């Protein structure tokens, strides 16, 4: 007669966790560490690009730290993302929340984009902010701000 592995076990013996239960946890920890490293590297790459273009005090905050992802960019609240999953509206809400009264910017590092392509990473601002920035730069036609007679 065939006996199952469970039937061969003594009832007083303490069961141990099978490898298939502990392996995914170890894998998730490795993924979490990889994501944090990639996030920190992405922030450094972004900060270096901002430094090179006139924000000499731009510094990365560090992956997993709440608030803005870059400091030293007065008037601009930058949220940096290097994730495979895409949640633009959620990330943009986070950028707006962390920017306070400053211009919120979401900077996204796509897969397979590194330091050499940092200038091609998408930067996203809310539509109203884009219009305000374009008008401040001289685009568009003047709006009637006076009262009608």
Backbone bond lengths (Angstrom), bond angles and torsions (degrees), N, CA, C in turn:
res aa  C-N    CA-C-N  psi(-1)  N-CA   C-N-CA  omega(-1)  CA-C   N-CA-C  phi
1 X - - - 1.436 - - 1.538 109.19 -
2 X 1.313 116.09 137.84 1.454 121.54 179.81 1.515 109.53 -81.89
3 X 1.334 116.00 139.11 1.463 120.31 177.57 1.526 108.27 -118.46
4 X 1.288 116.33 142.96 1.465 120.02 177.80 1.513 109.13 -79.63
5 X 1.308 116.29 163.97 1.464 121.07 178.36 1.518 110.19 -61.00
6 X 1.338 117.85 -36.42 1.463 121.11 -179.97 1.521 110.36 -65.31
7 X 1.305 117.44 -36.20 1.464 120.94 -179.33 1.526 111.25 -70.33
8 X 1.327 117.98 -26.08 1.462 121.49 179.42 1.525 112.26 -78.30
9 X 1.321 117.49 -16.81 1.456 121.54 -176.93 1.514 111.11 -77.36
10 X 1.285 115.37 139.99 1.456 120.87 176.32 1.523 108.86 -76.57
11 X 1.336 120.35 139.69 1.458 121.97 -179.06 1.526 112.49 -65.11
12 X 1.313 119.31 -22.78 1.465 121.05 -179.26 1.524 111.95 -88.25
13 X 1.292 117.73 -11.13 1.457 121.82 -178.84 1.533 110.00 -73.07
14 X 1.309 117.00 135.89 1.460 121.12 179.20 1.524 108.98 -78.79
15 X 1.305 114.47 127.73 1.461 119.12 179.52 1.527 109.72 -75.57
16 X 1.295 116.35 144.52 1.457 121.25 175.19 1.520 108.67 -109.29
17 X 1.317 115.51 162.74 1.458 119.68 179.14 1.509 108.98 -73.92
18 X 1.302 116.52 130.16 1.468 118.08 175.89 1.531 110.03 -68.65
19 X 1.329 117.65 152.69 1.467 120.86 -177.89 1.519 113.59 -55.81
20 X 1.341 117.70 -32.59 1.465 118.42 -177.07 1.524 112.61 -66.98
21 X 1.317 119.42 -17.06 1.463 121.36 176.98 1.524 110.47 -85.96
22 X 1.325 118.04 -38.87 1.461 120.50 -177.96 1.527 112.83 -82.62
23 X 1.310 118.59 -27.96 1.467 120.81 -177.91 1.524 113.42 -60.02
24 X 1.346 120.01 -47.89 1.464 118.04 -179.45 1.522 112.83 -60.55
25 X 1.331 117.67 -35.46 1.457 119.68 179.35 1.525 109.88 -62.39
26 X 1.317 117.44 -44.75 1.459 121.18 178.64 1.523 109.40 -61.70
27 X 1.318 117.42 -41.66 1.464 122.11 179.73 1.531 110.10 -63.81
28 X 1.326 118.28 -42.29 1.461 121.24 178.33 1.520 111.27 -63.44
29 X 1.340 117.14 -38.99 1.460 120.30 176.85 1.517 110.72 -62.53
30 X 1.340 115.93 -41.44 1.466 120.16 178.09 1.521 110.64 -64.20
31 X 1.338 116.82 -42.02 1.460 120.48 178.54 1.515 110.69 -64.39
32 X 1.319 117.09 -41.84 1.457 120.96 179.04 1.524 110.81 -61.60
33 X 1.319 117.05 -43.50 1.458 121.14 178.16 1.525 110.43 -64.23
34 X 1.333 116.88 -42.49 1.466 120.97 178.06 1.530 110.41 -61.62
35 X 1.329 116.81 -44.54 1.474 120.27 -179.76 1.519 111.41 -62.51
36 X 1.330 116.33 -41.71 1.473 119.20 179.31 1.521 110.86 -64.91
37 X 1.347 116.20 -41.46 1.469 119.47 178.26 1.525 110.59 -63.67
38 X 1.329 116.14 -44.01 1.468 119.55 179.87 1.529 109.94 -66.04
39 X 1.323 117.20 -39.43 1.466 120.70 177.51 1.517 112.13 -62.44
40 X 1.331 116.56 -44.12 1.465 120.52 178.81 1.533 110.66 -65.28
41 X 1.319 116.89 -41.92 1.470 120.41 178.04 1.525 110.68 -63.63
42 X 1.314 116.38 -39.85 1.469 121.07 179.47 1.521 110.54 -63.60
43 X 1.325 116.80 -42.15 1.470 120.05 177.54 1.525 110.79 -62.95
44 X 1.337 117.22 -40.68 1.478 120.15 178.68 1.526 111.18 -63.49
45 X 1.329 116.62 -43.45 1.465 120.86 179.08 1.530 109.84 -61.13
46 X 1.332 116.43 -45.30 1.468 121.18 -179.84 1.532 110.29 -63.07
47 X 1.332 117.07 -46.22 1.466 120.41 179.94 1.523 111.12 -60.30
48 X 1.328 117.06 -41.62 1.469 120.47 178.45 1.525 111.25 -61.61
49 X 1.325 117.28 -39.21 1.468 120.90 178.67 1.528 110.46 -65.54
50 X 1.331 116.77 -42.76 1.471 120.03 178.55 1.532 110.31 -65.69
51 X 1.323 117.50 -39.12 1.470 120.67 177.70 1.528 110.64 -60.34
52 X 1.311 116.13 -43.58 1.466 121.12 -177.82 1.523 112.25 -66.56
53 X 1.332 117.06 -21.63 1.469 120.28 -177.42 1.525 114.07 -106.57
54 X 1.334 117.83 20.88 1.460 119.13 171.50 1.513 116.98 110.56
55 X 1.308 118.23 7.79 1.461 121.81 174.17 1.533 106.66 -116.28
56 X 1.357 117.01 77.00 1.462 120.73 -171.34 1.528 115.02 -64.19
57 X 1.317 117.10 -16.73 1.461 120.01 -177.83 1.523 113.07 -102.04
58 X 1.333 116.66 10.39 1.466 120.21 179.14 1.526 109.30 -63.86
59 X 1.324 115.50 127.85 1.468 121.49 -178.89 1.525 109.69 -138.65
60 X 1.326 117.07 143.10 1.462 119.54 174.19 1.522 110.25 -74.71
61 X 1.319 116.02 146.22 1.464 121.02 179.25 1.521 110.22 -85.02
62 X 1.312 116.76 -38.26 1.461 121.76 -177.15 1.512 110.37 121.14
63 X 1.303 116.66 141.97 1.462 121.66 -177.41 1.523 110.44 -65.10
64 X 1.309 115.82 136.93 1.451 121.34 175.70 1.520 114.58 85.98
65 X 1.325 118.13 -2.30 1.463 121.78 178.56 1.533 108.10 -87.28
66 X 1.334 118.74 129.08 1.463 120.07 -179.13 1.533 112.19 -65.70
67 X 1.322 115.61 153.01 1.459 121.54 178.18 1.520 111.44 100.17
68 X 1.305 114.79 -160.72 1.467 120.84 -179.53 1.521 110.74 -62.25
69 X 1.328 114.95 151.14 1.462 119.35 -179.84 1.523 112.69 -91.39
70 X 1.333 116.95 -21.00 1.465 121.17 175.65 1.519 108.47 -127.43
71 X 1.313 116.09 140.59 1.467 120.98 172.03 1.521 107.84 -113.07
72 X 1.328 116.55 171.35 1.456 120.39 178.53 1.516 113.08 80.04
73 X 1.327 116.69 21.01 1.473 122.15 176.13 1.534 106.97 -124.33
74 X 1.339 117.06 75.49 1.466 120.49 -174.81 1.537 112.48 -54.69
75 X 1.320 115.30 133.60 1.456 121.25 178.08 1.517 114.09 83.12
76 X 1.337 117.07 -2.07 1.465 121.16 -177.08 1.529 108.83 -131.45
77 X 1.324 116.70 126.48 1.459 121.98 176.83 1.519 108.84 -105.78
78 X 1.318 116.89 109.48 1.466 120.87 -172.65 1.528 110.64 -105.14
79 X 1.322 114.47 126.78 1.467 123.22 174.16 1.521 106.48 -109.94
80 X 1.344 117.79 124.46 1.459 122.44 -176.69 1.525 109.01 -110.73
81 X 1.333 116.75 130.95 1.461 121.48 179.26 1.522 110.19 -127.77
82 X 1.318 115.03 137.45 1.469 122.07 175.32 1.514 106.84 -134.72
83 X 1.302 116.28 66.76 1.460 121.44 -174.62 1.516 109.79 -123.30
84 X 1.333 114.56 148.84 1.455 120.54 177.87 1.530 110.07 -75.50
85 X 1.341 116.16 -41.29 1.469 118.67 177.53 1.528 107.83 -72.52
86 X 1.290 116.43 149.60 1.458 120.90 -173.71 1.519 109.71 -118.52
87 X 1.324 116.05 116.73 1.461 122.22 178.75 1.526 107.84 -133.47
88 X 1.328 116.30 65.63 1.462 120.43 -174.01 1.517 113.13 -56.56
89 X 1.328 117.79 -45.68 1.470 118.92 -176.99 1.526 110.94 -67.22
90 X 1.308 117.91 -40.46 1.469 120.62 177.42 1.517 111.61 -64.42
91 X 1.320 116.18 -44.50 1.466 120.34 179.53 1.519 111.33 -65.95
92 X 1.347 116.86 -38.47 1.460 120.00 179.12 1.528 110.39 -66.85
93 X 1.337 117.44 -39.38 1.481 120.06 175.05 1.525 109.86 -59.62
94 X 1.320 116.75 -41.14 1.467 120.87 178.14 1.524 110.51 -62.79
95 X 1.330 117.34 -43.35 1.466 121.03 178.87 1.524 110.77 -61.68
96 X 1.338 116.84 -43.47 1.475 121.24 179.45 1.528 109.68 -63.07
97 X 1.320 116.76 -45.90 1.468 121.49 -179.27 1.535 110.90 -61.26
98 X 1.321 117.64 -43.39 1.464 121.14 -177.75 1.521 113.26 -77.17
99 X 1.329 118.07 -20.27 1.463 121.48 -177.19 1.525 112.66 -78.60
100 X 1.320 117.07 -16.77 1.469 121.50 -174.70 1.527 108.26 56.91
101 X 1.335 118.33 -119.87 1.470 121.24 -178.44 1.530 112.01 -92.74
102 X 1.325 117.97 -0.24 1.466 121.72 -178.92 1.530 110.90 -82.22
103 X 1.312 116.44 173.17 1.464 121.90 178.60 1.535 108.45 -73.13
104 X 1.334 117.56 119.93 1.462 119.51 178.60 1.530 110.97 -83.13
105 X 1.321 116.02 131.25 1.462 121.73 178.89 1.532 108.42 -130.29
106 X 1.312 115.38 128.91 1.458 122.01 173.78 1.524 107.09 -104.53
107 X 1.326 117.16 119.60 1.459 122.75 179.41 1.523 107.61 -110.44
108 X 1.338 116.78 120.93 1.462 121.72 -174.22 1.525 109.89 -114.21
109 X 1.342 115.36 125.95 1.470 120.78 175.65 1.531 107.98 -96.76
110 X 1.330 117.88 108.11 1.472 120.05 178.16 1.530 111.38 -70.19
111 X 1.318 115.69 160.98 1.463 120.80 174.80 1.529 109.72 -57.39
112 X 1.307 115.96 144.50 1.461 124.92 178.23 1.532 112.71 66.94
113 X 1.328 117.72 19.32 1.465 121.90 174.47 1.522 107.37 -114.10
114 X 1.309 116.50 126.17 1.454 121.00 -177.90 1.509 111.70 -122.66
115 X 1.324 117.31 -156.89 1.463 121.55 -178.12 1.531 113.65 -58.17
116 X 1.319 117.64 -35.66 1.469 120.56 -177.98 1.523 112.87 -68.36
117 X 1.333 116.67 -19.51 1.470 119.90 -177.31 1.526 112.63 -113.77
118 X 1.331 117.70 15.66 1.466 120.87 -175.83 1.531 112.34 -55.66
119 X 1.321 118.29 -33.13 1.463 120.81 -179.97 1.531 112.51 -72.74
120 X 1.323 117.57 -9.12 1.464 121.79 177.99 1.530 112.19 -101.42
121 X 1.330 118.26 -3.90 1.459 120.36 178.71 1.527 108.97 -65.36
122 X 1.316 118.15 138.30 1.473 119.27 177.67 1.524 111.75 -67.39
123 X 1.313 115.16 136.20 1.465 122.77 172.72 1.519 106.50 -118.13
124 X 1.317 116.48 129.25 1.464 121.34 -171.79 1.524 109.14 -123.67
125 X 1.314 115.77 134.35 1.463 122.39 173.74 1.525 107.74 -127.25
126 X 1.329 117.72 156.25 1.468 118.90 175.02 1.528 110.40 -59.76
127 X 1.314 115.80 148.71 1.460 121.93 -176.67 1.526 112.30 -55.40
128 X 1.325 118.03 -43.63 1.469 120.98 -179.83 1.530 110.82 -62.61
129 X 1.309 117.04 -37.38 1.464 121.23 178.80 1.529 110.19 -67.32
130 X 1.319 117.09 -41.97 1.462 120.78 177.83 1.524 110.66 -58.80
131 X 1.332 116.62 -46.80 1.469 120.01 179.33 1.529 111.15 -60.83
132 X 1.331 116.94 -43.42 1.470 120.96 179.47 1.530 110.50 -62.01
133 X 1.342 116.92 -43.38 1.465 120.36 179.50 1.532 111.54 -64.66
134 X 1.323 116.57 -41.91 1.465 119.98 179.66 1.526 111.07 -65.89
135 X 1.321 116.91 -39.77 1.476 119.08 178.53 1.526 109.49 -66.13
136 X 1.331 117.37 -40.75 1.469 120.64 179.17 1.529 110.85 -64.20
137 X 1.330 117.37 -27.23 1.461 121.35 179.08 1.532 111.88 -85.50
138 X 1.334 117.51 -0.15 1.454 121.05 175.42 1.515 115.25 100.88
139 X 1.305 118.88 7.04 1.470 122.13 178.89 1.526 109.79 -86.85
140 X 1.333 115.85 155.90 1.456 121.18 178.83 1.523 110.93 87.79
141 X 1.281 114.58 175.00 1.472 120.05 177.65 1.530 108.89 -105.08
142 X 1.323 116.50 152.53 1.472 118.40 -179.78 1.534 110.24 -59.08
143 X 1.299 115.06 141.75 1.462 119.95 174.49 1.508 108.83 -94.53
144 X 1.310 115.59 153.99 1.470 120.49 178.82 1.514 108.26 -79.08
145 X 1.340 115.26 105.13 1.455 119.44 179.95 1.515 111.60 -99.87
146 X 1.321 117.14 -7.72 1.462 120.42 179.21 1.521 111.02 -86.20
147 X 1.313 116.52 170.01 1.466 120.08 179.94 1.524 109.52 -85.72
148 X 1.295 115.19 148.31 1.477 121.07 179.74 1.525 108.75 -75.09
149 X 1.354 116.53 143.08 1.463 120.85 -179.93 1.475 110.34 -107.35
